[in-house]
Every structure is written in C-alpha cells, then in structure tokens.
Amino acid sequence: MTSWMLLTVAVVLQAGAQQVNPGAIQIIDTGKYFYYPRTNFTNLGPQVGNILNAHYFPAMNYFKGGRYGQSIVDLDYFIDRVAYTDGNPNQAQYLSTAHYVRGMIYFYHAKGLGRMSLALSDFSDAIRWNDKNYPAYLELARVYSISGLKEQAASTLQTLLSVDPEDPKRAADARRELEAISVRPESALSDQPSTSDHD
C-alpha cells in the first residue's frame, strides 16, 4: 500500500464512523442460509421487548453460522436501543460483546470504504462498555496497524499488556503484534486482514 493510500486510510479512520454510510459496506456471508428463531432464555434480567432473545442471541448465532449480514441487522437493532437493557446487571457485557462482534464482521467479513472506521468505532465501544474485553484491544490494535497508524496500535497493545498480564496466550499475541508493527515495512501492509489468527 502506498504512502498516500495509508494517509487516506488514516484520515478516514480518524474522521470517524459518523461520516461512513453503512449501506455502502458490503457484508460477505460465508455460511449457508438458515433461519434462527428467537431464543427463549429466562432469567436474563430487565429488558424491554425481550430484546435479548429477539435480537442479541440470534445475532450471536448468525455470526457463528457465518450469516454476517443477518447478524449485523440484529446487532444494529440491539446496539441502537441501549435503553432497552437499562437496569440489567449484564448490560455492559452484552453491549461490549455486541460491539466486538459487529467490529469483527466489519473488519474480517466486509468490503467497502469506511469499513475500517466502523470496525475501529465498534472495537473502541466494546472496550468503553467493558474494559476487560481483552480481545477487543487486540483487534483495535490490528485495525490501527493495518491502517498504518503504528503508534496508536503500539499504545493499544501496551495498554492490553498492562491490564491483562495474566493470560499468557493473549500476552504472547500482543507481543507478537508489537514485534510485527516494529518490523513491518509499510509496503507489506495488506488491505485485508488475515482471518487465521482472530478470536
């Protein structure tokens, strides 16, 4: 990727997801079509309209089944209605996970200008809702790194190492990413992240 392309990507990322038209992003499904009905879990805590069973859990199942387009529809509905889980003791965990999963879809299973900004926004929001969502730090750093924003990537990885020193696998992943950032020439940066090493 040329220097001017990296600069363009960096400017778009820093402009923020508010400037991006999600309709211009193409979601790429990898699984065969299936219908996943609403779940019937009980004792989920306060919620309006049974939103967890109607949208959150189906979104997670569509994601696992490679139906990312349908997952995004349910995740958007859930994320746009934060107040529907007000008072729920697990609200932060649900919203953090929803943002993380949507970020994974934009980062690994989408095409189009602005997908990186949307992924960055979702990984950042995942951390904002739950600063112990450690995989979100790693993915946020990858968005920064692949976009040529090495300082932000390194800072995010250093934060991860300082807040999650207990998990040896995650620490090794963070150190490996830090090493790659310091030795990766700009011309080797890819337009598409590798899907082999994400959680």
matplotlib code that plots the C-alpha trace (Angstrom):
import matplotlib.pyplot as plt

x = [0.0, 1.5, 2.1, -0.7, -3.1, -2.1, -2.6, -6.1, -7.0, -5.7, -7.7, -10.8, -10.3, -9.7, -12.8, -14.8, -17.6, -20.2, -19.1, -19.5, -22.6, -23.0, -25.2, -22.1, -20.4, -20.8, -21.1, -19.8, -21.6, -19.6, -22.3, -25.3, -28.7, -30.5, -33.3, -32.6, -35.8, -35.8, -34.4, -36.4, -33.8, -35.3, -33.9, -31.9, -32.7, -34.6, -35.1, -37.7, -39.4, -37.4, -34.6, -32.0, -34.0, -35.3, -32.1, -28.9, -28.8, -30.0, -27.2, -24.6, -25.9, -26.0, -22.4, -21.3, -23.0, -21.3, -24.5, -22.9, -25.5, -28.3, -26.1, -25.5, -29.2, -29.9, -26.7, -27.7, -31.1, -29.7, -26.9, -29.2, -31.5, -29.2, -32.1, -33.9, -31.4, -31.1, -31.1, -29.8, -26.8, -25.2, -25.9, -22.2, -21.2, -24.0, -23.2, -19.4, -19.8, -22.3, -19.9, -17.0, -18.9, -20.0, -16.5, -15.3, -17.8, -16.7, -13.0, -13.0, -16.2, -16.9, -15.7, -16.1, -14.8, -15.3, -15.4, -12.2, -13.7, -16.8, -14.6, -12.4, -15.5, -17.0, -13.8, -13.4, -17.0, -16.5, -13.7, -15.7, -18.5, -16.2, -12.5, -11.9, -13.0, -9.3, -9.8, -11.2, -7.9, -6.0, -8.5, -8.4, -4.6, -4.9, -7.2, -4.7, -1.7, -3.2, -4.2, -0.6, -1.3, 1.6, 1.8, -1.9, -1.5, 1.5, -0.2, -3.3, -1.1, 0.8, -2.5, -3.6, -0.3, -0.7, -4.4, -4.3, -0.9, -2.4, -3.3, -0.1, -1.6, -3.1, 0.2, 2.1, -0.3, 0.1, 3.9, 3.9, 1.7, 4.1, 7.0, 5.3, 4.5, 8.1, 9.5, 6.7, 7.5, 4.7, 4.7, 3.9, 0.7, -2.3, -5.6, -7.3, -6.6, -5.7, -8.6, -6.5, -5.5, -8.5, -10.5]
y = [0.0, 3.4, 6.2, 8.3, 5.4, 4.9, 8.6, 8.4, 5.4, 7.2, 10.3, 8.3, 6.4, 9.5, 11.2, 8.6, 6.2, 9.0, 10.0, 6.5, 5.2, 1.6, 1.0, 1.3, -1.5, -5.0, -7.8, -11.1, -14.2, -17.4, -19.7, -21.2, -19.6, -20.7, -19.2, -18.8, -18.1, -16.0, -17.8, -18.4, -17.9, -16.9, -15.0, -12.6, -9.6, -6.4, -5.8, -4.2, -6.2, -9.3, -7.7, -10.2, -13.3, -11.5, -9.8, -10.3, -14.1, -14.6, -12.2, -14.3, -17.5, -15.9, -14.8, -18.3, -19.7, -17.2, -15.3, -11.9, -9.8, -11.1, -10.8, -7.1, -6.4, -7.8, -6.3, -2.8, -3.2, -4.2, -1.6, 1.2, 0.5, 0.8, 1.9, -1.4, -3.1, -0.2, -1.7, -5.1, -6.1, -7.6, -4.6, -3.7, -7.3, -7.6, -4.3, -4.8, -8.2, -6.9, -4.1, -6.5, -9.0, -6.2, -4.9, -8.4, -8.5, -5.1, -6.0, -9.5, -10.1, -6.8, -4.7, -1.1, 2.4, 3.1, -0.5, 0.1, 3.2, 1.2, -1.6, 0.9, 2.5, -0.8, -2.2, 1.1, 1.0, -2.6, -1.5, 1.5, -0.7, -3.3, -2.5, -6.2, -7.2, -8.0, -9.4, -6.0, -4.4, -6.8, -6.2, -2.5, -2.6, -4.6, -2.0, 0.7, -1.3, -2.4, 1.3, 2.4, 4.0, 2.2, 4.5, 4.0, 0.3, 0.1, 2.1, -0.1, -3.2, -1.7, -1.0, -4.6, -5.9, -3.7, -4.5, -8.3, -9.6, -12.9, -14.6, -15.9, -16.6, -13.1, -11.6, -13.6, -12.4, -8.8, -9.1, -10.7, -7.9, -5.3, -7.0, -7.1, -3.4, -2.5, -4.6, -4.5, -2.2, 0.0, -1.8, -5.1, -3.8, -5.6, -4.2, -7.3, -8.7, -12.3, -14.3, -17.2, -15.6, -13.8, -14.9]
z = [0.0, -1.0, 1.4, 0.1, 0.4, 4.0, 4.6, 3.1, 5.3, 8.4, 7.6, 7.0, 10.2, 12.3, 10.7, 12.5, 11.8, 11.9, 8.4, 7.0, 5.2, 6.5, 3.4, 1.2, 3.1, 1.6, 4.2, 2.9, 4.3, 4.4, 5.8, 4.1, 4.7, 7.8, 9.9, 13.6, 15.6, 18.7, 21.8, 24.9, 27.7, 31.0, 34.0, 31.7, 33.9, 33.0, 29.3, 27.0, 24.3, 25.1, 23.1, 24.2, 23.0, 19.9, 18.7, 20.8, 21.0, 17.4, 16.2, 18.0, 16.4, 12.9, 13.5, 14.5, 11.4, 9.0, 8.3, 8.9, 7.1, 9.3, 12.4, 11.6, 11.3, 14.7, 16.2, 14.8, 16.3, 19.7, 19.8, 18.8, 21.7, 24.7, 27.0, 26.4, 28.8, 31.3, 34.8, 33.5, 35.6, 32.5, 30.2, 29.8, 28.9, 26.4, 24.7, 24.8, 23.1, 20.6, 19.5, 19.4, 17.2, 14.9, 14.7, 13.8, 10.9, 9.6, 9.9, 8.6, 6.6, 4.8, 1.8, 1.1, 2.0, 5.7, 7.0, 8.9, 10.6, 11.6, 13.0, 14.9, 16.4, 17.4, 19.0, 20.9, 22.1, 23.1, 25.4, 26.6, 27.7, 29.3, 29.7, 30.4, 26.9, 26.1, 22.6, 21.6, 22.4, 20.1, 17.2, 17.7, 17.5, 14.3, 12.8, 13.6, 12.4, 9.1, 8.5, 9.1, 12.5, 14.2, 17.3, 18.1, 17.6, 19.8, 22.5, 22.4, 22.7, 25.6, 27.4, 26.8, 28.3, 31.3, 32.0, 31.2, 32.3, 33.5, 30.1, 28.6, 25.2, 24.9, 26.1, 23.5, 20.8, 21.9, 22.0, 18.5, 17.2, 18.7, 17.1, 13.7, 14.0, 14.6, 11.7, 9.2, 6.2, 5.0, 1.6, 3.3, 4.9, 3.5, 2.5, 4.0, 7.5, 8.0, 9.4, 10.7, 14.0, 15.3, 18.3]

ax = plt.figure().add_subplot(projection="3d")
ax.plot(x, y, z, "-o")
ax.set_aspect("equal")
plt.show()
